[in-house]
Amino acid sequence: SGTLQGLTSEPRSLTAKYLRGELTIPVPAQRRKGNSQRIKLFGAAEHNLKGVDIEIPLNTLTCVTGVSGSGKSTLVHDVLYAALKRAKGDWDRKVGAHRRLEGHEFVSDVVLVDQTPIGRTPRSNPVTYLKAFDPIRELFAATKDAKSRGLTASHFSFNVPGGRCEACQGEGEVRVEMQFLADVFVPCEQCDGRRFKQQVLEVRYRGKNVTQVLDMTVREALTFFGSTPKVLRRLQVLDEIGLGYLRLGQPATTLSGGEAQRIKIAAHLSSHAGERLLYILDEPTTGLHFDDIAKLLAAFRKLLEAGHTLVVIEHNLDVIKVADWIIDLGPEGGEDGGRVLAMATPEQVAHNPNSHTGKYIREVLSSGKLLQTVAR
């Protein structure tokens, strides 16, 4: 708390380490070439798009860049995403104007990953979203204590009646409606915030009851369930993309947008083996710290290593500089936008005199220093 000079001289601050250049997101030594297959979109003419043609190399990270209003969202959401969904037989709404789409057969599906919450109630949490709670409940149900009480795996769920506390319906807290103010949540008096009935809490697996397990961090759970591959496989992905500090039962309502986004990526990494998907993300760095961006990029690498393709609308130079391919729209916004100024590697875009993005990317590539965002 204080001046910028005070911050930059603070040795414990992660923010300061990035500002001082001690920690950086490096420019990759080489760009991915992809697998030689491409998705091609011809004649995109929705809103201000001027009949543009684009190519997306598969198994690469493609960034769609340009000033605000240049047509990025129209191109990616209204035309590309909708056209791919329709080609997969999963779209009954309007598709943005375009002449034709090629290469859709090279991907299994297209997925939009955003920062919306993974659930709207405290019952939604990382362990249920990743389906790692199912094998955990089975472990509890297989204990002698559970069998002697006649408890099944469903009794260890807070989403269905049976073993959960019905006073709070497994949420651990009760909503108190305030007439003129925001609602207040208070711990449930009946279960004391533990979510389950007493007979369920008396069942222990390796000395822990189900509430104590849900209170573990991902890292603690990886050690605790070290001999249970079904649980490990799903939780390891969370730790690998920097979410090892989350508690298994942490309510979805307490997760940040960036955390929710990475949990969604983790869910795809753990459950789509063998498929080749195209993922679309719209400004995924919104609200993220330098270090969060580094972790997000680690998640991107995991998806690419699994054979998937990423298309990211982005202004942040830390993401743009690590892209394999850039589609830069402009030159300005509104009617003065909607054209493809450059479609190439970051190094090639950096030397394009017509591209605003090129000017800023040139500075980053030449200096190797962090600049957080392109002026919009």
C-alpha positions in Angstrom: 0.0 0.0 0.0 1.6 3.2 -1.1 3.6 4.6 -4.1 4.6 2.7 -7.2 8.2 3.1 -6.0 7.3 1.4 -2.8 5.6 -1.4 -4.6 8.5 -2.1 -7.0 11.0 -2.3 -4.2 8.9 -4.8 -2.2 10.6 -8.2 -2.5 7.6 -10.3 -1.4 5.2 -8.9 -4.0 4.4 -11.1 -7.0 3.2 -8.0 -8.9 6.5 -6.2 -8.3 8.5 -9.2 -9.6 6.6 -8.9 -12.9 7.0 -5.1 -13.0 10.8 -5.4 -12.3 11.1 -8.0 -15.0 12.3 -10.7 -12.6 9.3 -12.8 -13.7 8.2 -12.7 -17.3 6.1 -14.6 -19.8 8.7 -15.4 -22.4 8.4 -15.3 -26.2 8.5 -18.9 -27.4 11.7 -20.1 -29.1 9.6 -21.4 -32.0 6.0 -21.2 -33.2 3.8 -24.3 -33.6 3.3 -25.2 -37.3 0.1 -27.2 -36.6 -0.8 -30.4 -38.2 -1.1 -29.0 -41.8 -4.9 -29.0 -41.7 -6.9 -25.8 -41.7 -10.4 -24.4 -41.2 -11.1 -21.9 -43.9 -13.9 -19.3 -43.8 -14.7 -17.4 -47.0 -16.7 -14.2 -47.5 -17.6 -13.3 -44.0 -19.8 -10.2 -44.4 -21.9 -9.9 -41.2 -22.2 -6.4 -39.7 -19.1 -4.4 -40.6 -17.1 -7.3 -42.0 -16.1 -6.6 -45.7 -16.4 -10.1 -47.1 -13.2 -11.3 -45.4 -11.5 -14.7 -45.9 -9.6 -16.3 -43.0 -7.6 -19.5 -42.3 -7.1 -21.1 -38.9 -4.2 -23.7 -38.7 -5.3 -26.6 -36.6 -3.5 -27.6 -33.4 -2.2 -24.0 -32.9 -3.0 -21.0 -30.8 -4.6 -18.3 -33.1 -5.2 -14.8 -31.7 -7.8 -12.6 -33.3 -6.7 -9.0 -32.7 -7.6 -5.4 -33.6 -9.0 -2.3 -32.0 -12.5 -2.3 -30.4 -15.2 -2.3 -33.1 -13.0 -3.8 -35.7 -15.2 -6.9 -36.1 -13.5 -9.5 -33.9 -16.5 -10.7 -32.0 -18.7 -10.7 -35.1 -16.2 -12.8 -37.0 -15.5 -15.3 -34.2 -18.9 -15.6 -32.5 -21.5 -14.7 -35.1 -19.9 -16.3 -38.1 -17.1 -18.8 -37.3 -18.7 -20.3 -34.1 -22.2 -20.4 -35.5 -21.1 -21.8 -38.8 -19.1 -24.6 -37.2 -22.0 -25.4 -34.8 -24.4 -25.6 -37.7 -22.0 -27.8 -39.6 -22.0 -30.2 -36.6 -25.8 -30.2 -36.6 -26.1 -28.3 -33.3 -27.4 -24.9 -34.2 -30.9 -23.6 -35.0 -30.2 -19.9 -34.8 -29.0 -17.3 -37.3 -25.5 -17.8 -38.7 -23.6 -14.7 -39.7 -23.3 -14.0 -43.4 -20.5 -15.8 -45.2 -20.0 -17.6 -48.5 -18.7 -21.0 -47.3 -16.8 -22.9 -44.6 -14.2 -25.6 -45.2 -12.3 -28.0 -42.9 -15.0 -28.4 -40.3 -14.7 -32.2 -40.6 -11.2 -31.9 -39.1 -12.6 -31.1 -35.6 -15.0 -33.1 -33.5 -16.8 -30.0 -32.2 -16.4 -26.3 -31.3 -16.5 -25.2 -27.6 -16.9 -21.7 -26.2 -15.1 -21.2 -22.9 -16.0 -18.1 -21.0 -15.7 -16.7 -17.4 -19.3 -17.3 -16.4 -19.7 -19.1 -13.1 -19.6 -23.0 -13.1 -22.8 -22.9 -11.0 -25.2 -20.5 -9.3 -25.5 -22.1 -5.8 -23.0 -23.1 -3.1 -23.7 -26.7 -4.0 -21.8 -26.2 -7.2 -18.0 -26.6 -6.7 -14.8 -27.7 -8.4 -15.0 -31.4 -7.3 -18.6 -31.9 -8.6 -17.9 -29.9 -11.8 -15.0 -32.2 -12.6 -17.0 -35.3 -11.7 -14.3 -36.2 -9.2 -16.9 -36.4 -6.3 -18.5 -39.5 -7.8 -15.5 -41.8 -7.1 -15.0 -40.1 -3.7 -18.6 -40.9 -2.7 -18.1 -44.5 -3.8 -15.1 -44.8 -1.6 -17.2 -43.6 1.4 -20.1 -45.9 0.5 -17.7 -48.9 0.4 -16.5 -48.5 4.0 -17.8 -50.9 6.7 -19.4 -48.0 8.6 -21.4 -46.9 5.6 -22.6 -50.5 4.9 -23.6 -51.1 8.5 -25.7 -47.9 8.4 -27.2 -48.9 5.0 -25.7 -45.8 3.4 -25.1 -45.7 -0.4 -23.0 -43.3 -2.5 -26.1 -41.1 -3.0 -26.2 -40.4 0.8 -22.8 -38.7 0.5 -24.2 -36.2 -2.1 -25.5 -32.8 -1.1 -27.4 -32.5 -4.4 -30.1 -35.1 -3.6 -32.2 -35.8 -0.5 -31.0 -38.6 1.7 -27.8 -37.9 3.5 -27.7 -34.1 3.1 -29.0 -31.6 5.7 -32.5 -30.7 4.5 -32.6 -27.5 6.5 -30.1 -25.9 4.1 -30.5 -28.5 1.3 -26.8 -29.3 1.4 -25.6 -25.8 1.0 -24.2 -25.4 4.5 -25.8 -21.9 4.7 -29.2 -20.4 4.7 -30.2 -17.3 2.7 -31.8 -14.5 4.8 -33.8 -12.2 2.5 -33.4 -8.5 3.3 -36.2 -6.4 2.1 -34.2 -3.4 0.9 -30.6 -4.8 1.0 -28.7 -7.6 -0.6 -29.6 -11.1 0.8 -27.4 -12.3 3.6 -26.1 -15.9 4.0 -25.6 -17.3 7.5 -24.3 -20.8 8.5 -27.1 -23.4 8.8 -27.9 -23.9 12.5 -29.0 -27.5 12.1 -25.8 -28.9 10.5 -23.5 -26.0 11.6 -22.4 -25.5 8.0 -21.3 -29.1 7.5 -24.0 -29.9 4.9 -24.7 -33.5 5.9 -26.7 -35.3 8.5 -24.9 -36.6 11.6 -25.1 -40.3 10.6 -23.3 -39.5 7.4 -20.6 -37.5 9.1 -19.9 -40.4 11.4 -18.6 -42.4 8.4 -14.9 -42.0 7.9 -12.6 -42.9 5.1 -9.0 -43.1 6.2 -9.9 -41.0 9.3 -11.8 -38.2 7.5 -15.5 -37.6 7.1 -17.0 -36.3 3.8 -17.1 -32.7 5.0 -13.4 -32.8 6.0 -12.5 -34.2 2.6 -14.5 -31.4 0.9 -12.5 -28.9 3.0 -9.2 -30.2 1.6 -7.2 -28.3 -1.0 -6.6 -30.0 -4.3 -2.9 -30.5 -3.4 -3.9 -32.1 0.0 -6.4 -34.3 -1.8 -3.8 -35.5 -4.3 -1.8 -36.9 -1.4 -4.8 -38.2 0.4 -6.2 -40.1 -2.6 -2.8 -41.1 -3.9 -3.9 -44.7 -4.5 -7.2 -43.9 -6.2 -6.5 -43.3 -10.0 -10.1 -42.2 -10.7 -9.8 -39.3 -8.3 -6.2 -38.4 -9.1 -6.7 -38.2 -12.9 -9.3 -35.5 -12.5 -7.7 -33.5 -9.7 -4.1 -33.5 -11.2 -5.2 -31.3 -14.1 -6.4 -28.6 -11.6 -3.0 -28.6 -9.9 -1.1 -28.5 -13.2 -2.9 -25.3 -14.3 -2.3 -23.5 -11.0 -5.5 -24.2 -9.1 -4.0 -26.5 -6.5 -4.9 -24.1 -3.7 -8.7 -24.4 -4.3 -10.7 -26.4 -1.8 -12.6 -29.3 -3.3 -15.9 -28.1 -2.0 -15.3 -24.4 -2.4 -18.7 -22.9 -3.5 -18.8 -21.8 -7.1 -20.2 -18.5 -5.9 -16.8 -17.7 -4.4 -14.7 -18.4 -7.5 -13.3 -15.6 -9.6 -14.1 -15.4 -13.3 -10.5 -16.5 -14.1 -10.7 -19.5 -11.8 -14.1 -20.6 -13.3 -12.6 -20.4 -16.7 -9.6 -22.6 -15.8 -11.8 -25.1 -14.1 -13.8 -25.4 -17.4 -10.5 -26.0 -19.2 -9.5 -28.6 -16.6 -12.9 -30.4 -17.1 -12.2 -30.6 -20.9 -8.7 -31.9 -20.4 -9.8 -34.7 -18.1 -12.8 -35.8 -20.1 -12.2 -35.4 -23.9 -9.4 -37.8 -24.6 -9.1 -38.7 -28.2 -11.3 -35.9 -29.5 -10.0 -32.9 -31.5 -11.9 -29.8 -30.4 -11.7 -26.2 -31.4 -11.9 -23.9 -28.3 -13.0 -20.3 -28.6 -12.2 -17.8 -25.8 -13.1 -14.1 -25.8 -10.6 -12.0 -23.9 -9.8 -14.7 -21.4 -7.3 -12.4 -19.6 -10.0 -10.0 -18.4 -9.4 -9.3 -14.7 -6.3 -11.6 -14.5 -3.0 -10.8 -12.8 0.3 -11.3 -14.7 0.8 -14.6 -12.9 -2.7 -15.7 -13.6 -2.1 -15.1 -17.3 1.1 -17.3 -17.1 -1.1 -20.1 -15.5 -3.8 -19.6 -18.2 -1.1 -20.0 -20.9 0.0 -23.2 -19.2 -3.6 -24.5 -19.5 -3.6 -23.5 -23.2 -0.4 -25.5 -23.7 -2.1 -28.5 -22.2 -5.0 -28.3 -24.6 -2.7 -27.9 -27.6 -0.6 -30.9 -26.4 -3.8 -32.9 -26.3 -4.3 -32.1 -30.0 -6.9 -29.4 -29.7 -7.0 -25.9 -31.4 -7.5 -22.5 -29.7 -9.0 -19.4 -31.2 -8.6 -16.4 -28.8 -10.0 -12.9 -29.1 -7.4 -10.9 -27.3 -5.8 -7.4 -26.7 -3.2 -8.6 -24.1 0.3 -8.6 -25.5 1.4 -11.4 -23.2 -1.0 -13.7 -25.0 -0.6 -12.3 -28.5 3.2 -12.6 -28.4 3.0 -16.4 -27.6 0.4 -17.0 -30.4 1.3 -19.2 -33.4 -0.9 -17.3 -35.8 -2.6 -13.9 -35.7 -5.6 -12.7 -37.6 -5.5 -8.9 -37.2 -8.7 -6.9 -38.1 -9.1 -3.2 -38.7 -7.7 -0.7 -39.4 -10.2 1.1 -37.2 -13.6 0.4 -35.6 -17.1 0.5 -37.1 -17.4 1.2 -40.8 -13.6 1.8 -40.9 -12.9 -1.7 -39.7 -13.9 -5.2 -40.8 -10.9 -5.9 -43.0 -8.1 -8.4 -42.5 -4.9 -6.4 -42.2 -2.6 -9.3 -41.5 -2.9 -13.1 -41.2 0.5 -14.5 -40.2 2.9 -15.2 -37.4 3.5 -12.5 -34.7 6.9 -11.8 -36.3 5.3 -11.2 -39.7 2.5 -9.0 -38.2 5.1 -7.0 -36.4 6.5 -5.7 -39.7 3.1 -4.8 -41.2 3.0 -1.0 -41.4 -0.9 -1.0 -41.5 -1.4 -2.9 -38.3 -1.8 -1.1 -34.9 -1.2 -4.5 -33.3 1.9 -4.9 -35.3 3.4 -1.7 -33.8 3.0 -2.9 -30.3 3.9 -6.5 -30.9 7.2 -5.2 -32.6 8.1 -3.4 -29.3 7.5 -6.6 -27.3 9.4 -8.9 -29.6 12.4 -6.6 -29.9 12.7 -5.7 -26.2 11.5 -9.0 -24.7 9.8 -6.9 -21.9 6.2 -7.0 -20.7 3.7 -4.6 -21.9 0.3 -5.5 -20.5 -2.2 -4.3 -23.1 -2.5 -2.8 -26.5 -4.2 0.6 -26.4 -7.7 0.1 -27.7 
